[in-house]
Structures are given as C-alpha cells and as structure tokens.
Amino acid sequence: KWNTALHGLAEQAAVKPALRSELSTLLRKAGFPEGVRADRAGQAMPSAIANYSQWSLESVTPVTRHSALFAFSSSDLKRGTPHPRGRGRMAEPVTWHTTLLAEVGPNAEGPLPWVERDYTPVSSAKEWEQGRCEMLIKVYADGAATSWLHSASPQRVWLSRPERTLRVPGLVSEGRAFRPSSVLLLLAGTGAVALPQILAHRAPTAQLGISSPRRDQLHVPVDVVLSCREDDALLLPQLAGWCRESEEGGAGNERVAVNAVVRGVRSCTLLLTPAAAGGAAAAPFPTAPAGDAADAEGLLQGLPNARVVRARLSAPLVAEAWAQMAQPCRVVVSGPGGFNTAARAMLAEAGVDVEAHVTILSA
C-alpha cells in the first residue's frame, strides 16, 4: 500500500536525511521516480505500479439497492496468484484479498492520487488465475473508494497481487493453529464474502486450482450467523444453495467421520436489521432487486437448516450458536468495527476463549 506507506514520510525525511533513501525507493515503486508534483490536483496516474496490475471493469450487476457485483478481467500475467507455487514450492491453502486503488485525486491518506481499499473477491482463486475476478461491493455515499467506483465507472482499475488473509485449515492470519472440528461464522454486511472463500477449500482442485491434503480441506460443519440490513441482504441465492447442499449431504449435528465429504452450510441464521433512512430513492441502485425480508424469506423458506430473524446479534443467540459446535471450534467474525467488538464481547460472555478460538476480520 504505497499511499499509506508514504503518508507523512516526505515531511519526516526533510528533517531526518536518513529517511530520504526509503522515500525515494517507495516513490519509485509507486510509479513516481521523479517524485510527486507539488500541484497534487494535476498529478496523473503512473504507467506502472509495483505489485499492481490493471484490470478491465467488465460489468456492474446490482444485487440489492445498495450493493453490486463488480466483474473484472485481466490478461496481465503480473497479476500473480493467491497460491504461489512451482519450482519445488508447494501451494499454501489460504483465503485471500486484493487491494483496489481508487483514483480519487488529492486525499488526506497520503501524497498519491489514490486511496487504497482491501476487498475479498467472491470469485475463486482459480478464476483469478484465469484472469477473472468478481467482488461484492457495497456503495457508501460517504465512502471515498466506493463512491468513486460507482460515479466514475472507470474502464480500468488497479488491483494488487493477492495477499493472504487466513491460513487454512486453522483460519488464523499468522502462525499455526488447531485443526477445527467445526467452524462458526459471525458475519455482517459485506463481511459475508468470507464464506465462499472458506467453503472453496472443500474442493481445492475445482475452486482453487491446487491440490491440498484432505486434512486441510475443511470437511467439518460450518454454521453461519449473518446480519444484514433488511434492504441489503447479501448472498441470498448462494446461502439457499449452500443450505440445500448440506441437507442433501446429511451433515446433521453429529461429529463428522474422518473420511466424510461435507457440503454446504449446516445451519444459517439470517438476522435482518432496520433499513437505512431515505428509502430506495436515496440508494445508489434504486431499481435493483430489493434484497429485503420478502426476498430472504422466499429463498430460505422451507429449508430446515435456515431461518430469518428480525433482530440484531445478541448474547443469547451467540451462546446458542456456540453450544451447537463440535470442539475445538474456530470462530471467524467479519463485519464493521462495531459489530466485531460486540460479537467478541458476546463470545467471551458465552465462555469462549477468545484468544484461542476467535479470528476477527474487518469488513
């Protein structure tokens, strides 16, 4: 993240000459070997940026009135891979993300004409290697990156090489962890994108383009609690499909046999919270599908392992979900800061050893 790394560095180098070499190196990697112009408003984008490649924006498909699926393509081999391998190096199973450069011009985040935002694609690692990427993005009126992406409709964007988010099967960002006997996901909003990446590890050849030992393929029960606004319920068709897959596979509540093939989501609780003020007219995609309670209930109705609840995440609900999990269980929390803080406190109240069992991601 070159803009973040350069923030304030020029001012520090002015009084600490030892920093000038670092400043020069970072500027060169960011595509500005001659430095950034004093007139930042007229600063053009560079032709090359280290660790980034250009992707074409192929389509924008609204999925709710507030969120859309952005599809990109690239033929640049410098785009890298989520799973580097070859020349004696084995692919490491991971979940992953990429950084998008939003070309907003002068900004407070650094001297470069862009802001940097991390996104977790909902498309597979194998599709990335084939030059395709899809990201589920919620557009915020006050979001520098998402409002630019929505209003500018750029033909091309810069995306970084993939970066590891979590190691699999432990689902931790650093180091090693226990192999979970079950996984509980507490998700909110676009934090839902963590789910397809985790499930992809059950079919590594088809979804990731790599082979991985069976013990790393997460053939364990996965339960999901997803909180969405009732006008922005995300991944509804996919959730219904994953719940049906689990029912067809007969996952049940029992501990999974060593060689069992586990599919889908064993249990899904969709929490719907009040809609945003302003209604559909104030939404970025006012004519898009509602993504509301009626849609959710229509898609999940009749599935014995799914339920729709009009409520916020609560301590009793978290305790109930934790009680259903085979131990040891890995809990992954992914959502806005306030949701993550509340979920962590509720897990601790339920008796969960948060340091040992809980991974928290920002969304």
C-alpha positions as CSV (number, residue, x, y, z in Angstrom):
1,K,0.0,0.0,0.0
2,W,2.2,2.8,-1.3
3,N,0.0,5.7,-0.4
4,T,-0.3,4.6,3.2
5,A,3.5,3.9,3.4
6,L,4.3,7.3,2.0
7,H,1.9,9.2,4.3
8,G,4.0,11.9,6.1
9,L,7.3,10.4,5.0
10,A,8.4,13.4,2.9
11,E,7.9,15.6,5.9
12,Q,9.9,13.3,8.1
13,A,12.7,12.9,5.5
14,A,13.0,16.7,5.4
15,V,14.3,16.7,9.0
16,K,15.8,13.2,9.0
17,P,18.0,12.8,5.9
18,A,18.4,9.0,6.7
19,L,14.8,8.5,5.5
20,R,15.4,10.0,2.1
21,S,16.6,6.7,0.6
22,E,13.4,5.0,1.8
23,L,11.3,7.8,0.4
24,S,13.0,7.6,-3.0
25,T,12.5,3.8,-3.1
26,L,8.8,3.9,-2.2
27,L,8.1,6.7,-4.7
28,R,9.8,4.6,-7.4
29,K,7.8,1.5,-6.6
30,A,4.6,3.6,-6.6
31,G,5.4,4.8,-10.1
32,F,6.8,8.2,-9.3
33,P,10.6,8.0,-9.6
34,E,10.8,11.8,-10.0
35,G,8.6,12.4,-7.0
36,V,5.0,13.7,-6.7
37,R,4.2,17.1,-8.1
38,A,3.6,20.0,-5.7
39,D,0.3,20.6,-7.6
40,R,-1.3,17.3,-6.5
41,A,-4.5,18.2,-8.3
42,G,-2.8,17.8,-11.6
43,Q,-1.0,14.5,-10.8
44,A,-1.6,11.8,-13.4
45,M,-1.6,8.1,-12.7
46,P,1.7,6.3,-13.4
47,S,2.0,3.7,-16.2
48,A,3.4,1.0,-13.8
49,I,3.0,0.4,-10.1
50,A,4.9,-2.3,-8.3
51,N,2.8,-5.3,-7.2
52,Y,-0.2,-4.0,-9.1
53,S,-1.8,-4.7,-12.5
54,Q,-4.6,-3.2,-14.4
55,W,-7.9,-4.9,-14.7
56,S,-10.8,-4.0,-17.0
57,L,-14.2,-3.4,-15.4
58,E,-16.5,-5.7,-17.5
59,S,-19.8,-5.2,-15.8
60,V,-21.6,-4.0,-12.7
61,T,-24.6,-6.1,-11.6
62,P,-26.7,-4.7,-8.7
63,V,-27.7,-7.4,-6.3
64,T,-29.5,-5.1,-3.9
65,R,-30.3,-1.3,-3.9
66,H,-27.0,-0.7,-2.1
67,S,-24.6,-3.4,-3.3
68,A,-23.4,-4.7,-6.6
69,L,-21.2,-7.4,-8.1
70,F,-18.3,-5.8,-9.9
71,A,-16.7,-8.1,-12.6
72,F,-13.1,-7.5,-13.8
73,S,-10.8,-9.2,-16.3
74,S,-7.1,-9.0,-16.9
75,S,-4.6,-10.6,-19.3
76,D,-1.6,-9.2,-17.4
77,L,0.5,-12.2,-16.1
78,K,1.9,-9.9,-13.4
79,R,-1.4,-10.1,-11.6
80,G,0.0,-13.0,-9.6
81,T,-1.9,-15.8,-7.8
82,P,-3.4,-16.4,-4.4
83,H,-1.4,-19.6,-4.2
84,P,2.2,-19.2,-5.4
85,R,3.8,-22.5,-6.3
86,G,6.2,-24.2,-8.6
87,R,10.0,-24.8,-8.7
88,G,9.7,-27.0,-5.7
89,R,7.3,-24.7,-3.8
90,M,4.0,-26.2,-2.7
91,A,0.9,-24.1,-2.7
92,E,-0.2,-23.0,0.7
93,P,-4.0,-23.2,1.3
94,V,-5.2,-19.7,2.3
95,T,-8.1,-17.3,2.0
96,W,-7.1,-14.1,0.3
97,H,-7.8,-10.5,-0.7
98,T,-6.7,-7.8,-3.1
99,T,-6.2,-4.0,-2.8
100,L,-8.0,-1.7,-5.2
101,L,-6.7,1.8,-6.0
102,A,-9.5,4.3,-6.2
103,E,-8.3,7.2,-8.3
104,V,-9.9,10.0,-6.2
105,G,-7.1,12.6,-6.7
106,P,-5.6,14.5,-3.8
107,N,-6.6,13.0,-0.4
108,A,-5.6,13.0,3.2
109,E,-4.4,9.4,3.2
110,G,-1.1,10.2,1.5
111,P,0.6,12.0,-1.3
112,L,-0.5,9.8,-4.1
113,P,-3.6,10.4,-6.3
114,W,-5.5,7.3,-5.0
115,V,-6.9,5.7,-1.8
116,E,-6.3,2.0,-1.1
117,R,-9.1,-0.4,-0.1
118,D,-8.9,-4.1,0.5
119,Y,-11.6,-6.4,-1.0
120,T,-12.2,-10.1,-0.7
121,P,-13.4,-11.5,-4.1
122,V,-16.4,-13.8,-4.2
123,S,-15.0,-15.5,-7.3
124,S,-12.5,-18.3,-6.9
125,A,-8.7,-18.3,-6.8
126,K,-8.8,-20.4,-9.9
127,E,-10.8,-17.7,-11.7
128,W,-8.2,-15.1,-10.7
129,E,-5.5,-17.2,-12.3
130,Q,-7.7,-17.3,-15.4
131,G,-7.9,-13.5,-15.4
132,R,-11.4,-13.1,-13.9
133,C,-12.4,-11.5,-10.6
134,E,-15.8,-10.7,-9.1
135,M,-16.2,-8.5,-6.0
136,L,-19.3,-7.8,-4.0
137,I,-19.1,-4.1,-3.1
138,K,-21.5,-2.0,-1.0
139,V,-21.6,1.6,-2.2
140,Y,-21.5,4.2,0.6
141,A,-22.4,7.8,-0.1
142,D,-19.5,9.0,2.1
143,G,-17.1,6.2,1.0
144,A,-14.2,7.6,-0.9
145,A,-13.4,4.5,-2.9
146,T,-16.9,3.1,-3.4
147,S,-18.5,6.4,-4.4
148,W,-15.6,6.9,-6.9
149,L,-16.1,3.4,-8.3
150,H,-19.9,4.0,-8.7
151,S,-19.9,7.5,-10.1
152,A,-16.7,7.4,-12.2
153,S,-17.5,4.0,-13.8
154,P,-13.8,3.6,-14.7
155,Q,-12.9,1.3,-17.7
156,R,-9.8,0.0,-15.9
157,V,-8.7,-0.2,-12.2
158,W,-5.5,-1.2,-10.5
159,L,-5.7,-4.3,-8.3
160,S,-2.8,-5.6,-6.2
161,R,-1.4,-9.1,-6.3
162,P,-3.4,-11.3,-4.0
163,E,-2.5,-11.2,-0.3
164,R,-3.1,-13.9,2.3
165,T,-6.0,-13.2,4.7
166,L,-6.2,-16.5,6.7
167,R,-4.2,-19.8,6.7
168,V,-6.3,-22.9,6.2
169,P,-7.4,-25.0,8.0
170,G,-6.6,-23.1,11.2
171,L,-8.3,-19.9,9.9
172,V,-5.8,-17.6,11.6
173,S,-3.8,-14.8,10.0
174,E,-0.4,-15.7,11.4
175,G,1.3,-18.7,12.8
176,R,-0.3,-22.2,13.2
177,A,-3.5,-23.1,15.0
178,F,-5.5,-26.2,15.9
179,R,-7.4,-28.0,13.2
180,P,-11.1,-27.2,13.9
181,S,-13.7,-29.8,14.3
182,S,-16.3,-27.2,13.3
183,V,-16.4,-23.5,12.1
184,L,-18.8,-20.8,13.3
185,L,-19.0,-17.7,11.2
186,L,-20.4,-14.5,12.7
187,L,-20.7,-12.1,9.7
188,A,-22.3,-8.7,9.0
189,G,-22.9,-6.9,5.7
190,T,-20.1,-7.4,3.1
191,G,-18.3,-9.5,5.7
192,A,-20.3,-12.3,4.2
193,V,-17.7,-12.6,1.5
194,A,-15.5,-14.6,3.9
195,L,-18.0,-17.5,3.5
196,P,-17.5,-18.5,-0.2
197,Q,-13.7,-18.4,0.2
198,I,-13.8,-20.7,3.2
199,L,-16.1,-23.2,1.5
200,A,-14.0,-23.2,-1.6
201,H,-11.3,-25.2,0.3
202,R,-13.6,-28.3,0.3
203,A,-13.0,-28.6,-3.5
204,P,-9.4,-27.3,-3.9
205,T,-8.9,-28.6,-7.4
206,A,-12.1,-27.2,-8.9
207,Q,-12.2,-23.9,-6.9
208,L,-8.6,-23.1,-6.1
209,G,-6.7,-24.8,-8.9
210,I,-4.4,-26.6,-6.5
211,S,-4.3,-29.8,-4.6
212,S,-4.2,-29.9,-0.8
213,P,-4.2,-32.7,1.8
214,R,-7.6,-33.8,2.7
215,R,-6.9,-32.8,6.3
216,D,-6.7,-29.2,5.1
217,Q,-10.0,-29.2,3.2
218,L,-12.3,-28.1,6.0
219,H,-14.7,-31.1,5.7
220,V,-16.2,-30.0,9.1
221,P,-19.6,-28.5,9.9
222,V,-19.8,-24.8,9.1
223,D,-22.6,-22.7,10.7
224,V,-23.3,-19.2,9.8
225,V,-24.9,-16.2,11.5
226,L,-25.2,-13.4,9.0
227,S,-26.5,-9.9,9.9
228,C,-27.8,-7.6,7.1
229,R,-30.0,-4.6,6.8
230,E,-33.4,-5.6,5.6
231,D,-32.9,-3.6,2.4
232,D,-29.4,-5.1,1.8
233,A,-29.5,-8.8,2.4
234,L,-26.5,-10.3,0.6
235,L,-25.7,-13.7,-1.0
236,L,-29.3,-14.9,-0.6
237,P,-29.3,-17.3,-3.6
238,Q,-25.9,-18.7,-2.6
239,L,-27.0,-19.1,1.1
240,A,-30.0,-21.0,0.0
241,G,-27.9,-23.2,-2.3
242,W,-25.4,-24.0,0.4
243,C,-28.1,-24.9,2.9
244,R,-29.7,-27.3,0.4
245,E,-26.3,-28.8,-0.3
246,S,-25.8,-29.6,3.4
247,E,-29.3,-31.1,3.7
248,E,-28.6,-33.3,0.7
249,G,-25.3,-34.4,2.2
250,G,-26.9,-35.2,5.5
251,A,-24.4,-33.3,7.6
252,G,-26.6,-33.3,10.7
253,N,-25.3,-32.4,14.2
254,E,-23.1,-35.4,14.7
255,R,-19.3,-35.3,14.6
256,V,-18.1,-35.8,11.1
257,A,-16.4,-39.1,10.2
258,V,-12.8,-38.9,9.2
259,N,-13.4,-39.6,5.5
260,A,-16.7,-37.9,5.2
261,V,-17.4,-35.3,2.4
262,V,-19.1,-32.3,4.0
263,R,-21.0,-29.9,1.8
264,G,-22.6,-26.5,2.1
265,V,-23.7,-24.8,5.3
266,R,-25.0,-26.9,8.2
267,S,-27.0,-24.1,9.8
268,C,-27.8,-20.5,8.7
269,T,-29.4,-17.8,10.7
270,L,-30.0,-14.6,8.8
271,L,-30.5,-11.6,11.0
272,L,-32.3,-8.6,9.5
273,T,-31.9,-5.2,11.0
274,P,-33.8,-1.9,10.1
275,A,-33.3,-0.5,6.7
276,A,-31.3,2.7,6.1
277,A,-33.0,6.0,6.2
278,G,-34.1,7.6,2.9
279,G,-35.6,4.5,1.2
280,A,-34.9,3.2,-2.2
281,A,-34.8,6.7,-3.8
282,A,-31.6,7.5,-1.8
283,A,-29.9,4.2,-2.7
284,P,-27.2,4.0,-5.4
285,F,-29.1,1.3,-7.3
286,P,-32.7,2.3,-6.8
287,T,-34.1,0.0,-9.4
288,A,-32.2,-3.1,-8.3
289,P,-33.7,-6.1,-6.6
290,A,-34.9,-5.3,-3.1
291,G,-32.7,-7.7,-1.3
292,D,-35.2,-7.4,1.5
293,A,-37.1,-9.6,4.1
294,A,-39.5,-10.9,1.5
295,D,-36.7,-12.0,-0.8
296,A,-34.9,-13.6,2.1
297,E,-37.9,-15.5,3.3
298,G,-38.9,-16.6,-0.2
299,L,-35.4,-18.1,-0.9
300,L,-34.9,-19.7,2.6
301,Q,-38.4,-20.7,3.2
302,G,-38.8,-24.5,3.7
303,L,-35.2,-25.1,4.4
304,P,-35.0,-26.8,7.8
305,N,-31.5,-25.6,8.5
306,A,-32.2,-21.9,7.7
307,R,-34.1,-19.2,9.5
308,V,-34.8,-15.5,9.1
309,V,-34.9,-13.4,12.3
310,R,-35.7,-9.7,12.5
311,A,-33.2,-8.9,15.3
312,R,-29.7,-7.8,15.9
313,L,-26.9,-10.1,17.1
314,S,-27.4,-10.8,20.8
315,A,-25.6,-12.7,23.5
316,P,-28.3,-15.4,23.8
317,L,-28.1,-16.1,20.1
318,V,-24.3,-16.3,20.1
319,A,-24.4,-18.6,23.1
320,E,-27.0,-20.8,21.3
321,A,-24.8,-21.0,18.2
322,W,-21.6,-21.8,20.2
323,A,-23.4,-24.6,22.1
324,Q,-24.1,-26.4,18.8
325,M,-20.5,-26.6,17.7
326,A,-18.2,-29.6,17.9
327,Q,-14.9,-28.7,19.7
328,P,-12.4,-27.5,19.0
329,C,-14.3,-24.8,17.1
330,R,-12.8,-21.9,15.2
331,V,-15.0,-18.8,15.2
332,V,-14.5,-16.2,12.5
333,V,-16.0,-12.8,13.0
334,S,-16.1,-10.4,10.0
335,G,-18.0,-7.2,9.8
336,P,-17.9,-3.4,10.6
337,G,-15.9,-2.4,13.7
338,G,-18.9,-2.0,16.0
339,F,-20.3,-5.5,15.0
340,N,-16.9,-7.1,15.6
341,T,-16.5,-5.5,19.0
342,A,-19.9,-6.6,20.1
343,A,-19.5,-10.1,18.8
344,R,-16.2,-10.5,20.6
345,A,-17.8,-9.4,23.9
346,M,-20.7,-11.8,23.4
347,L,-18.4,-14.7,22.7
348,A,-16.5,-14.0,25.8
349,E,-19.7,-13.9,27.8
350,A,-20.6,-17.3,26.3
351,G,-17.4,-18.7,27.8
352,V,-15.4,-18.8,24.6
353,D,-11.7,-18.5,25.0
354,V,-11.5,-15.6,22.5
355,E,-7.7,-15.5,22.2
356,A,-7.6,-19.2,21.4
357,H,-10.7,-19.7,19.3
358,V,-11.7,-16.4,17.6
359,T,-10.4,-14.7,14.5
360,I,-11.6,-11.2,13.8
361,L,-11.6,-9.6,10.3
362,S,-12.6,-6.1,9.3
363,A,-15.1,-5.6,6.5
